């Protein structure tokens, strides 16, 4: 994908999530996530807003670690979800401009993380949609490399969809679900597998 295509995909993801977030009741925003059990839907938005904010401010120590993400959530604990959405809209637009010139130099985890959390939000809310796979396709070579490394250096062969593979890799399926797909958890799980079954509202 070109830099513009990646920037457009991230922009479109943000627009979809902001449309959801700005229409949530307090109760919906407080819904706990099965995918990230320590976080609510609002916390997921806080992380999504915190990533571009930290990138722009140069706060990159411990980038992509749990501590880095947890600090983003903690810093916005007292913020209303609409304020968090406003921050993400503003800071995200600034990151869009950066992506248009150097998206190919941004670590792929940035895109996979955003894609993953959109579906974490949708799963918690039961907000169905047809998957936008552009960002997942961008990181597909990274996933394939990871799978091959864990598979003794041999490329993994599977008919499982990219959507499922990406959700599995990021720990959004239980061991039982992974095995039912005919996959070896020792090969395909990057994060820890979910302790409970996860079902996404794929439209």
FIDO-83337 format. One record per residue: residue number from 0; x, y, z of N, C-alpha, C in turn; residue in one letter. Coordinates in steps of 0.05 Angstrom, whole numbers, padded with zeros to 5 digits. Layout:
<rs>
+-----+--------+--------+--------+--------+--------+--------+--------+--------+--------+------+
: seq :   n.xx :   n.yy :   n.zz :  ca.xx :  ca.yy :  ca.zz :   c.xx :   c.yy :   c.zz : type :
+-----+--------+--------+--------+--------+--------+--------+--------+--------+--------+------+
: NUM :      X :      Y :      Z :      X :      Y :      Z :      X :      Y :      Z :    A :
...
+-----+--------+--------+--------+--------+--------+--------+--------+--------+--------+------+
</rs>
This chain:
<rs>
+-----+--------+--------+--------+--------+--------+--------+--------+--------+--------+------+
: seq :   n.xx :   n.yy :   n.zz :  ca.xx :  ca.yy :  ca.zz :   c.xx :   c.yy :   c.zz : type :
+-----+--------+--------+--------+--------+--------+--------+--------+--------+--------+------+
:   0 :  00017 : -00024 :  00000 :  00000 :  00000 :  00000 :  00017 :  00025 :  00000 :    X :
:   1 :  00008 :  00046 : -00014 :  00023 :  00071 : -00014 :  00018 :  00086 :  00012 :    X :
:   2 :  00035 :  00106 :  00017 :  00031 :  00123 :  00041 :  00003 :  00135 :  00042 :    X :
:   3 : -00007 :  00145 :  00019 : -00034 :  00156 :  00019 : -00055 :  00135 :  00025 :    X :
:   4 : -00052 :  00112 :  00014 : -00071 :  00090 :  00019 : -00072 :  00083 :  00049 :    X :
:   5 : -00048 :  00081 :  00061 : -00048 :  00075 :  00089 : -00060 :  00097 :  00106 :    X :
:   6 : -00053 :  00122 :  00099 : -00065 :  00145 :  00113 : -00096 :  00144 :  00111 :    X :
:   7 : -00105 :  00138 :  00087 : -00134 :  00138 :  00082 : -00147 :  00115 :  00099 :    X :
:   8 : -00134 :  00092 :  00100 : -00145 :  00070 :  00115 : -00147 :  00076 :  00145 :    X :
:   9 : -00126 :  00089 :  00156 : -00126 :  00097 :  00184 : -00147 :  00118 :  00189 :    X :
:  10 : -00149 :  00137 :  00171 : -00170 :  00158 :  00173 : -00198 :  00146 :  00173 :    X :
:  11 : -00203 :  00128 :  00155 : -00230 :  00116 :  00153 : -00236 :  00100 :  00178 :    X :
:  12 : -00217 :  00086 :  00188 : -00221 :  00071 :  00213 : -00229 :  00090 :  00236 :    X :
:  13 : -00214 :  00112 :  00237 : -00220 :  00132 :  00258 : -00248 :  00144 :  00255 :    X :
:  14 : -00256 :  00150 :  00231 : -00282 :  00161 :  00226 : -00304 :  00142 :  00235 :    X :
:  15 : -00300 :  00116 :  00229 : -00320 :  00096 :  00237 : -00322 :  00094 :  00268 :    X :
:  16 : -00299 :  00094 :  00281 : -00299 :  00092 :  00310 : -00310 :  00117 :  00323 :    X :
:  17 : -00304 :  00140 :  00313 : -00314 :  00165 :  00324 : -00344 :  00167 :  00322 :    X :
:  18 : -00355 :  00157 :  00299 : -00384 :  00158 :  00295 : -00397 :  00140 :  00317 :    X :
:  19 : -00385 :  00117 :  00322 : -00395 :  00100 :  00343 : -00392 :  00114 :  00371 :    X :
:  20 : -00369 :  00123 :  00377 : -00363 :  00134 :  00403 : -00379 :  00158 :  00411 :    X :
:  21 : -00385 :  00175 :  00393 : -00399 :  00200 :  00399 : -00429 :  00195 :  00404 :    X :
:  22 : -00438 :  00171 :  00397 : -00466 :  00165 :  00401 : -00471 :  00145 :  00424 :    X :
:  23 : -00451 :  00140 :  00440 : -00454 :  00121 :  00462 : -00465 :  00134 :  00487 :    X :
:  24 : -00482 :  00119 :  00501 : -00491 :  00128 :  00527 : -00468 :  00123 :  00547 :    X :
:  25 : -00470 :  00134 :  00571 : -00450 :  00129 :  00591 : -00449 :  00099 :  00598 :    X :
:  26 : -00472 :  00087 :  00598 : -00473 :  00058 :  00604 : -00458 :  00042 :  00583 :    X :
:  27 : -00462 :  00049 :  00557 : -00448 :  00035 :  00536 : -00418 :  00040 :  00537 :    X :
:  28 : -00410 :  00064 :  00543 : -00382 :  00071 :  00545 : -00368 :  00056 :  00568 :    X :
:  29 : -00384 :  00049 :  00588 : -00373 :  00035 :  00612 : -00373 :  00005 :  00608 :    X :
:  30 : -00383 : -00005 :  00585 : -00383 : -00034 :  00580 : -00355 : -00044 :  00580 :    X :
:  31 : -00350 : -00065 :  00595 : -00323 : -00077 :  00597 : -00318 : -00094 :  00572 :    X :
:  32 : -00293 : -00094 :  00563 : -00285 : -00109 :  00539 : -00277 : -00137 :  00546 :    X :
:  33 : -00289 : -00156 :  00532 : -00280 : -00184 :  00535 : -00252 : -00188 :  00522 :    X :
:  34 : -00246 : -00172 :  00503 : -00220 : -00174 :  00489 : -00197 : -00162 :  00506 :    X :
:  35 : -00203 : -00141 :  00520 : -00184 : -00128 :  00538 : -00197 : -00126 :  00565 :    X :
:  36 : -00198 : -00148 :  00581 : -00215 : -00149 :  00605 : -00210 : -00128 :  00626 :    X :
:  37 : -00188 : -00114 :  00626 : -00183 : -00093 :  00645 : -00194 : -00066 :  00636 :    X :
:  38 : -00203 : -00065 :  00611 : -00211 : -00039 :  00599 : -00241 : -00040 :  00592 :    X :
:  39 : -00253 : -00016 :  00595 : -00280 : -00011 :  00585 : -00278 : -00001 :  00556 :    X :
:  40 : -00301 :  00002 :  00543 : -00301 :  00014 :  00517 : -00289 :  00042 :  00517 :    X :
:  41 : -00295 :  00058 :  00538 : -00283 :  00084 :  00540 : -00252 :  00083 :  00542 :    X :
:  42 : -00243 :  00063 :  00556 : -00214 :  00059 :  00559 : -00201 :  00052 :  00532 :    X :
:  43 : -00215 :  00037 :  00516 : -00205 :  00031 :  00490 : -00202 :  00056 :  00473 :    X :
:  44 : -00222 :  00073 :  00475 : -00221 :  00099 :  00461 : -00198 :  00116 :  00472 :    X :
:  45 : -00194 :  00115 :  00498 : -00172 :  00131 :  00510 : -00145 :  00122 :  00499 :    X :
:  46 : -00142 :  00096 :  00496 : -00117 :  00086 :  00484 : -00114 :  00094 :  00455 :    X :
:  47 : -00136 :  00092 :  00440 : -00136 :  00100 :  00412 : -00129 :  00129 :  00408 :    X :
:  48 : -00139 :  00146 :  00427 : -00132 :  00175 :  00425 : -00104 :  00179 :  00436 :    X :
:  49 : -00096 :  00164 :  00455 : -00069 :  00168 :  00467 : -00046 :  00161 :  00449 :    X :
:  50 : -00050 :  00142 :  00431 : -00028 :  00134 :  00413 : -00019 :  00158 :  00396 :    X :
:  51 : -00037 :  00171 :  00380 : -00028 :  00193 :  00364 : -00018 :  00217 :  00381 :    X :
:  52 : -00031 :  00221 :  00404 : -00022 :  00243 :  00421 :  00006 :  00238 :  00431 :    X :
:  53 :  00013 :  00214 :  00439 :  00040 :  00208 :  00448 :  00060 :  00209 :  00425 :    X :
:  54 :  00052 :  00200 :  00401 :  00070 :  00202 :  00378 :  00077 :  00231 :  00373 :    X :
:  55 :  00057 :  00248 :  00373 :  00061 :  00276 :  00367 :  00077 :  00291 :  00388 :    X :
:  56 :  00074 :  00282 :  00413 :  00089 :  00295 :  00435 :  00117 :  00283 :  00439 :    X :
:  57 :  00122 :  00262 :  00425 :  00148 :  00248 :  00428 :  00150 :  00231 :  00453 :    X :
:  58 :  00127 :  00224 :  00464 :  00127 :  00207 :  00488 :  00127 :  00177 :  00478 :    X :
:  59 :  00151 :  00168 :  00471 :  00153 :  00141 :  00459 :  00169 :  00122 :  00476 :    X :
:  60 :  00176 :  00130 :  00500 :  00190 :  00111 :  00518 :  00171 :  00088 :  00525 :    X :
:  61 :  00180 :  00064 :  00520 :  00163 :  00041 :  00525 :  00140 :  00038 :  00505 :    X :
:  62 :  00144 :  00049 :  00481 :  00123 :  00048 :  00461 :  00114 :  00019 :  00456 :    X :
:  63 :  00088 :  00016 :  00453 :  00075 : -00009 :  00447 :  00075 : -00029 :  00470 :    X :
:  64 :  00084 : -00021 :  00494 :  00083 : -00038 :  00517 :  00056 : -00034 :  00532 :    X :
:  65 :  00049 : -00053 :  00549 :  00025 : -00050 :  00565 :  00026 : -00025 :  00583 :    X :
:  66 :  00049 : -00020 :  00594 :  00052 :  00003 :  00612 :  00047 :  00029 :  00597 :    X :
:  67 :  00057 :  00031 :  00572 :  00053 :  00055 :  00556 :  00023 :  00059 :  00550 :    X :
:  68 :  00009 :  00037 :  00543 : -00019 :  00039 :  00537 : -00035 :  00045 :  00562 :    X :
:  69 : -00028 :  00032 :  00584 : -00043 :  00036 :  00609 : -00040 :  00065 :  00619 :    X :
:  70 : -00018 :  00077 :  00614 : -00014 :  00105 :  00622 : -00032 :  00124 :  00605 :    X :
:  71 : -00037 :  00117 :  00580 : -00055 :  00133 :  00564 : -00083 :  00131 :  00575 :    X :
:  72 : -00091 :  00107 :  00583 : -00118 :  00103 :  00594 : -00121 :  00118 :  00621 :    X :
:  73 : -00101 :  00116 :  00638 : -00102 :  00129 :  00664 : -00103 :  00159 :  00662 :    X :
:  74 : -00089 :  00170 :  00642 : -00088 :  00199 :  00639 : -00115 :  00210 :  00630 :    X :
:  75 : -00133 :  00193 :  00619 : -00159 :  00202 :  00609 : -00182 :  00191 :  00625 :    X :
:  76 : -00176 :  00180 :  00649 : -00196 :  00166 :  00665 : -00220 :  00185 :  00671 :    X :
:  77 : -00215 :  00210 :  00677 : -00236 :  00228 :  00684 : -00248 :  00243 :  00661 :    X :
:  78 : -00240 :  00237 :  00636 : -00250 :  00250 :  00613 : -00276 :  00237 :  00602 :    X :
:  79 : -00294 :  00253 :  00593 : -00318 :  00242 :  00580 : -00310 :  00230 :  00553 :    X :
:  80 : -00325 :  00210 :  00544 : -00318 :  00196 :  00520 : -00319 :  00215 :  00496 :    X :
:  81 : -00337 :  00235 :  00496 : -00338 :  00253 :  00474 : -00313 :  00271 :  00473 :    X :
:  82 : -00302 :  00278 :  00496 : -00277 :  00293 :  00497 : -00254 :  00276 :  00486 :    X :
:  83 : -00254 :  00251 :  00493 : -00234 :  00233 :  00483 : -00236 :  00230 :  00453 :    X :
:  84 : -00260 :  00229 :  00443 : -00264 :  00227 :  00414 : -00254 :  00253 :  00400 :    X :
:  85 : -00260 :  00276 :  00412 : -00250 :  00301 :  00401 : -00220 :  00301 :  00400 :    X :
:  86 : -00207 :  00291 :  00421 : -00177 :  00291 :  00421 : -00167 :  00272 :  00398 :    X :
:  87 : -00180 :  00249 :  00396 : -00171 :  00230 :  00375 : -00175 :  00242 :  00347 :    X :
:  88 : -00197 :  00256 :  00343 : -00202 :  00268 :  00317 : -00180 :  00289 :  00311 :    X :
:  89 : -00173 :  00305 :  00330 : -00154 :  00326 :  00325 : -00126 :  00315 :  00322 :    X :
:  90 : -00117 :  00298 :  00341 : -00090 :  00287 :  00339 : -00087 :  00267 :  00317 :    X :
:  91 : -00108 :  00252 :  00312 : -00108 :  00233 :  00290 : -00104 :  00247 :  00263 :    X :
:  92 : -00117 :  00270 :  00259 : -00114 :  00285 :  00234 : -00086 :  00294 :  00230 :    X :
:  93 : -00072 :  00301 :  00252 : -00044 :  00309 :  00250 : -00027 :  00286 :  00243 :    X :
:  94 : -00033 :  00262 :  00253 : -00018 :  00238 :  00246 : -00023 :  00230 :  00217 :    X :
:  95 : -00048 :  00235 :  00208 : -00054 :  00230 :  00179 : -00034 :  00244 :  00161 :    X :
:  96 : -00028 :  00269 :  00168 : -00009 :  00284 :  00151 :  00019 :  00272 :  00151 :    X :
:  97 :  00027 :  00261 :  00174 :  00053 :  00248 :  00176 :  00052 :  00222 :  00160 :    X :
:  98 :  00030 :  00207 :  00162 :  00028 :  00182 :  00147 :  00030 :  00186 :  00117 :    X :
:  99 :  00020 :  00208 :  00108 :  00020 :  00213 :  00079 :  00048 :  00216 :  00068 :    X :
: 100 :  00067 :  00221 :  00085 :  00095 :  00224 :  00076 :  00113 :  00201 :  00084 :    X :
: 101 :  00105 :  00187 :  00106 :  00123 :  00166 :  00116 :  00109 :  00142 :  00129 :    X :
: 102 :  00086 :  00136 :  00120 :  00072 :  00113 :  00131 :  00088 :  00087 :  00128 :    X :
: 103 :  00103 :  00085 :  00106 :  00119 :  00061 :  00101 :  00142 :  00058 :  00121 :    X :
: 104 :  00147 :  00079 :  00136 :  00169 :  00078 :  00156 :  00158 :  00075 :  00185 :    X :
: 105 :  00131 :  00074 :  00187 :  00119 :  00070 :  00214 :  00117 :  00040 :  00219 :    X :
: 106 :  00123 :  00033 :  00244 :  00123 :  00004 :  00250 :  00095 : -00007 :  00246 :    X :
: 107 :  00093 : -00030 :  00233 :  00067 : -00042 :  00226 :  00049 : -00046 :  00250 :    X :
: 108 :  00060 : -00049 :  00274 :  00044 : -00053 :  00297 :  00024 : -00030 :  00302 :    X :
: 109 :  00032 : -00005 :  00293 :  00014 :  00018 :  00296 : -00013 :  00012 :  00282 :    X :
: 110 : -00011 :  00001 :  00258 : -00035 : -00004 :  00242 : -00050 : -00028 :  00252 :    X :
: 111 : -00035 : -00049 :  00260 : -00049 : -00073 :  00270 : -00063 : -00067 :  00297 :    X :
: 112 : -00051 : -00051 :  00314 : -00063 : -00044 :  00339 : -00089 : -00029 :  00335 :    X :
: 113 : -00089 : -00010 :  00317 : -00114 :  00006 :  00311 : -00135 : -00012 :  00300 :    X :
: 114 : -00128 : -00029 :  00281 : -00148 : -00048 :  00269 : -00159 : -00067 :  00290 :    X :
: 115 : -00142 : -00077 :  00307 : -00150 : -00096 :  00328 : -00170 : -00082 :  00347 :    X :
: 116 : -00164 : -00058 :  00355 : -00181 : -00045 :  00375 : -00207 : -00036 :  00364 :    X :
: 117 : -00209 : -00030 :  00338 : -00235 : -00024 :  00327 : -00253 : -00048 :  00331 :    X :
: 118 : -00243 : -00072 :  00327 : -00259 : -00096 :  00330 : -00263 : -00103 :  00359 :    X :
: 119 : -00245 : -00095 :  00377 : -00250 : -00099 :  00405 : -00274 : -00082 :  00414 :    X :
: 120 : -00275 : -00057 :  00404 : -00297 : -00039 :  00410 : -00323 : -00051 :  00399 :    X :
: 121 : -00323 : -00059 :  00374 : -00347 : -00070 :  00361 : -00356 : -00095 :  00376 :    X :
: 122 : -00337 : -00112 :  00384 : -00345 : -00137 :  00399 : -00359 : -00130 :  00425 :    X :
: 123 : -00348 : -00111 :  00440 : -00359 : -00103 :  00465 : -00387 : -00092 :  00462 :    X :
: 124 : -00392 : -00077 :  00441 : -00417 : -00064 :  00437 : -00437 : -00080 :  00420 :    X :
: 125 : -00427 : -00101 :  00407 : -00444 : -00115 :  00388 : -00451 : -00099 :  00364 :    X :
: 126 : -00432 : -00081 :  00356 : -00436 : -00063 :  00334 : -00425 : -00076 :  00308 :    X :
: 127 : -00443 : -00089 :  00294 : -00434 : -00104 :  00270 : -00425 : -00086 :  00247 :    X :
: 128 : -00408 : -00098 :  00231 : -00398 : -00084 :  00207 : -00384 : -00104 :  00189 :    X :
: 129 : -00382 : -00097 :  00164 : -00366 : -00112 :  00145 : -00337 : -00104 :  00149 :    X :
: 130 : -00319 : -00123 :  00154 : -00291 : -00116 :  00160 : -00277 : -00100 :  00138 :    X :
: 131 : -00263 : -00079 :  00146 : -00246 : -00065 :  00128 : -00218 : -00077 :  00132 :    X :
: 132 : -00208 : -00092 :  00113 : -00183 : -00107 :  00116 : -00158 : -00094 :  00106 :    X :
: 133 : -00160 : -00068 :  00099 : -00137 : -00056 :  00087 : -00113 : -00055 :  00106 :    X :
: 134 : -00117 : -00048 :  00131 : -00094 : -00047 :  00149 : -00085 : -00075 :  00156 :    X :
: 135 : -00103 : -00094 :  00158 : -00095 : -00122 :  00163 : -00079 : -00132 :  00140 :    X :
: 136 : -00086 : -00125 :  00115 : -00071 : -00134 :  00092 : -00043 : -00122 :  00092 :    X :
: 137 : -00041 : -00097 :  00102 : -00015 : -00084 :  00104 :  00004 : -00099 :  00122 :    X :
: 138 : -00006 : -00110 :  00144 :  00011 : -00124 :  00164 :  00011 : -00154 :  00159 :    X :
: 139 : -00003 : -00164 :  00138 : -00003 : -00192 :  00132 :  00025 : -00204 :  00129 :    X :
: 140 :  00044 : -00191 :  00115 :  00071 : -00202 :  00114 :  00084 : -00205 :  00141 :    X :
: 141 :  00079 : -00186 :  00159 :  00090 : -00188 :  00186 :  00078 : -00212 :  00200 :    X :
: 142 :  00052 : -00217 :  00198 :  00040 : -00240 :  00210 :  00051 : -00266 :  00198 :    X :
: 143 :  00054 : -00267 :  00172 :  00064 : -00291 :  00159 :  00093 : -00297 :  00169 :    X :
: 144 :  00108 : -00276 :  00172 :  00136 : -00280 :  00182 :  00136 : -00291 :  00210 :    X :
: 145 :  00118 : -00280 :  00227 :  00116 : -00289 :  00254 :  00107 : -00319 :  00255 :    X :
: 146 :  00087 : -00325 :  00239 :  00077 : -00353 :  00239 :  00099 : -00372 :  00230 :    X :
: 147 :  00114 : -00365 :  00209 :  00135 : -00382 :  00198 :  00157 : -00386 :  00219 :    X :
: 148 :  00164 : -00364 :  00233 :  00184 : -00366 :  00254 :  00177 : -00386 :  00276 :    X :
: 149 :  00151 : -00385 :  00283 :  00141 : -00403 :  00304 :  00135 : -00431 :  00293 :    X :
: 150 :  00136 : -00434 :  00267 :  00130 : -00459 :  00253 :  00155 : -00473 :  00243 :    X :
: 151 :  00177 : -00467 :  00257 :  00203 : -00480 :  00249 :  00214 : -00469 :  00223 :    X :
: 152 :  00208 : -00445 :  00216 :  00218 : -00433 :  00192 :  00203 : -00440 :  00167 :    X :
: 153 :  00181 : -00454 :  00170 :  00165 : -00462 :  00147 :  00140 : -00445 :  00146 :    X :
: 154 :  00133 : -00435 :  00122 :  00109 : -00419 :  00119 :  00085 : -00435 :  00127 :    X :
: 155 :  00067 : -00423 :  00143 :  00043 : -00436 :  00152 :  00023 : -00437 :  00130 :    X :
: 156 :  00011 : -00460 :  00125 : -00010 : -00462 :  00105 : -00037 : -00464 :  00119 :    X :
: 157 : -00056 : -00447 :  00111 : -00082 : -00447 :  00124 : -00102 : -00434 :  00106 :    X :
: 158 : -00127 : -00444 :  00107 : -00149 : -00432 :  00092 : -00165 : -00412 :  00110 :    X :
: 159 : -00156 : -00408 :  00134 : -00169 : -00390 :  00152 : -00167 : -00361 :  00142 :    X :
: 160 : -00188 : -00346 :  00144 : -00189 : -00318 :  00133 : -00169 : -00300 :  00147 :    X :
: 161 : -00160 : -00280 :  00133 : -00142 : -00260 :  00145 : -00154 : -00247 :  00169 :    X :
: 162 : -00180 : -00242 :  00169 : -00194 : -00230 :  00192 : -00190 : -00248 :  00216 :    X :
: 163 : -00196 : -00274 :  00213 : -00193 : -00293 :  00236 : -00164 : -00295 :  00244 :    X :
: 164 : -00145 : -00297 :  00225 : -00117 : -00300 :  00232 : -00107 : -00276 :  00248 :    X :
: 165 : -00115 : -00252 :  00240 : -00107 : -00228 :  00255 : -00119 : -00227 :  00283 :    X :
: 166 : -00144 : -00235 :  00285 : -00156 : -00235 :  00312 : -00144 : -00257 :  00329 :    X :
: 167 : -00138 : -00280 :  00318 : -00125 : -00301 :  00333 : -00097 : -00292 :  00342 :    X :
: 168 : -00082 : -00281 :  00324 : -00054 : -00273 :  00330 : -00054 : -00253 :  00353 :    X :
: 169 : -00074 : -00236 :  00355 : -00074 : -00215 :  00375 : -00088 : -00224 :  00401 :    X :
: 170 : -00093 : -00250 :  00403 : -00105 : -00261 :  00427 : -00134 : -00258 :  00431 :    X :
: 171 : -00149 : -00253 :  00409 : -00177 : -00248 :  00410 : -00194 : -00273 :  00404 :    X :
: 172 : -00182 : -00297 :  00409 : -00197 : -00322 :  00407 : -00187 : -00340 :  00430 :    X :
: 173 : -00204 : -00357 :  00440 : -00196 : -00376 :  00461 : -00180 : -00399 :  00448 :    X :
: 174 : -00167 : -00415 :  00465 : -00153 : -00439 :  00456 : -00172 : -00457 :  00441 :    X :
: 175 : -00196 : -00461 :  00452 : -00215 : -00478 :  00439 : -00223 : -00469 :  00411 :    X :
: 176 : -00227 : -00443 :  00409 : -00234 : -00431 :  00383 : -00211 : -00434 :  00363 :    X :
: 177 : -00187 : -00430 :  00372 : -00163 : -00432 :  00355 : -00160 : -00461 :  00345 :    X :
: 178 : -00163 : -00480 :  00363 : -00160 : -00508 :  00355 : -00183 : -00516 :  00336 :    X :
: 179 : -00207 : -00505 :  00340 : -00229 : -00511 :  00322 : -00225 : -00501 :  00294 :    X :
: 180 : -00208 : -00481 :  00291 : -00200 : -00471 :  00265 : -00178 : -00487 :  00252 :    X :
: 181 : -00169 : -00508 :  00266 : -00147 : -00524 :  00256 : -00120 : -00512 :  00258 :    X :
: 182 : -00117 : -00493 :  00276 : -00092 : -00479 :  00280 : -00078 : -00488 :  00305 :    X :
: 183 : -00052 : -00485 :  00306 : -00036 : -00492 :  00329 : -00031 : -00466 :  00345 :    X :
: 184 : -00042 : -00464 :  00369 : -00038 : -00440 :  00385 : -00009 : -00432 :  00389 :    X :
: 185 :  00008 : -00452 :  00391 :  00037 : -00447 :  00395 :  00049 : -00432 :  00371 :    X :
: 186 :  00036 : -00434 :  00348 :  00046 : -00422 :  00323 :  00033 : -00395 :  00319 :    X :
: 187 :  00007 : -00392 :  00324 : -00008 : -00369 :  00314 : -00014 : -00348 :  00334 :    X :
: 188 : -00009 : -00352 :  00360 : -00017 : -00332 :  00380 :  00008 : -00315 :  00387 :    X :
: 189 :  00005 : -00290 :  00381 :  00027 : -00270 :  00388 :  00023 : -00261 :  00417 :    X :
: 190 : -00002 : -00253 :  00424 : -00009 : -00247 :  00452 : -00021 : -00272 :  00464 :    X :
: 191 : -00028 : -00271 :  00489 : -00040 : -00294 :  00503 : -00068 : -00298 :  00493 :    X :
: 192 : -00075 : -00323 :  00488 : -00102 : -00329 :  00479 : -00123 : -00321 :  00500 :    X :
: 193 : -00147 : -00314 :  00491 : -00168 : -00305 :  00509 : -00176 : -00328 :  00527 :    X :
: 194 : -00184 : -00322 :  00551 : -00193 : -00342 :  00570 : -00222 : -00350 :  00564 :    X :
: 195 : -00236 : -00334 :  00549 : -00264 : -00340 :  00541 : -00267 : -00338 :  00511 :    X :
: 196 : -00288 : -00351 :  00500 : -00293 : -00349 :  00472 : -00301 : -00321 :  00464 :    X :
: 197 : -00290 : -00312 :  00442 : -00296 : -00285 :  00431 : -00310 : -00288 :  00404 :    X :
: 198 : -00333 : -00275 :  00402 : -00348 : -00275 :  00376 : -00351 : -00246 :  00367 :    X :
: 199 : -00341 : -00241 :  00343 : -00342 : -00214 :  00332 : -00367 : -00210 :  00316 :    X :
: 200 : -00379 : -00186 :  00317 : -00404 : -00180 :  00302 : -00399 : -00173 :  00273 :    X :
: 201 : -00388 : -00193 :  00258 : -00382 : -00188 :  00230 : -00407 : -00187 :  00214 :    X :
: 202 : -00411 : -00165 :  00199 : -00435 : -00160 :  00184 : -00434 : -00174 :  00157 :    X :
+-----+--------+--------+--------+--------+--------+--------+--------+--------+--------+------+
</rs>
